[in-house]
Amino acid sequence: MLCLLLLPFRLLFGLLLLPLLLVRIVLKVLAAIVLLPILIVVACIGLLVGAIALSLAILLPLVPFLLVAAFLWFVVRVASRPATV
């Protein structure tokens, strides 16, 4: 019963607030148009930094093996060099 009694007031305030709701929607759309390219660029930079960090996390523990292999290659190269007279 109370809903029916207050219905004219709800309709009146709904019609008065409609332009404000439309302005709110327009401002949100404009903010999205302005901020979306910036967010896309920031996301791409974040993905690039993440890819670099992942590759370093995988390759960095392999550095000692690379150093041992380079040392062995150098020793074999020096040992197999023909003697110059």
NORKA-V59301 format. One record per pair of residues at least 4 apart in sequence whose ideal C-beta (glycine too) atoms are under 8 Angstrom apart, sorted by sequence separation. I is the first residue (numbers start at 1). J is the second residue. D is the distance in Angstrom with one decimal. If there is no record, write none. Layout:
i=[I & I]
j=[J & J]
d=[D & D]
This chain:
i=[1 & 2 & 3 & 6 & 7 & 8 & 9 & 10 & 11 & 12 & 13 & 14 & 17 & 18 & 19 & 20 & 21 & 22 & 23 & 24 & 25 & 26 & 27 & 28 & 29 & 30 & 31 & 32 & 34 & 35 & 36 & 37 & 38 & 39 & 40 & 41 & 42 & 43 & 44 & 45 & 46 & 47 & 48 & 49 & 50 & 51 & 52 & 53 & 54 & 55 & 56 & 58 & 59 & 62 & 63 & 64 & 65 & 66 & 67 & 68 & 69 & 70 & 71 & 72 & 73 & 74 & 75 & 76 & 77]
j=[5 & 6 & 7 & 10 & 11 & 12 & 13 & 14 & 15 & 16 & 17 & 18 & 21 & 22 & 23 & 24 & 25 & 26 & 27 & 28 & 29 & 30 & 31 & 32 & 33 & 34 & 35 & 36 & 38 & 39 & 40 & 41 & 42 & 43 & 44 & 45 & 46 & 47 & 48 & 49 & 50 & 51 & 52 & 53 & 54 & 55 & 56 & 57 & 58 & 59 & 60 & 62 & 63 & 66 & 67 & 68 & 69 & 70 & 71 & 72 & 73 & 74 & 75 & 76 & 77 & 78 & 79 & 80 & 81]
d=[6.4 & 6.2 & 6.5 & 5.7 & 6.3 & 6.2 & 6.2 & 6.0 & 6.4 & 6.4 & 6.0 & 6.6 & 6.0 & 6.5 & 6.4 & 6.4 & 6.6 & 6.4 & 6.3 & 6.4 & 6.4 & 6.4 & 6.2 & 6.4 & 6.4 & 6.4 & 5.8 & 5.6 & 7.6 & 5.8 & 6.4 & 6.5 & 6.4 & 6.2 & 6.5 & 6.5 & 6.3 & 6.4 & 6.4 & 6.4 & 6.2 & 6.3 & 6.5 & 6.3 & 6.2 & 6.4 & 6.3 & 6.2 & 6.5 & 5.9 & 5.3 & 7.8 & 7.6 & 6.1 & 6.4 & 6.5 & 6.3 & 6.3 & 6.3 & 6.4 & 6.3 & 6.3 & 6.4 & 6.3 & 6.2 & 6.3 & 6.1 & 6.0 & 6.8]
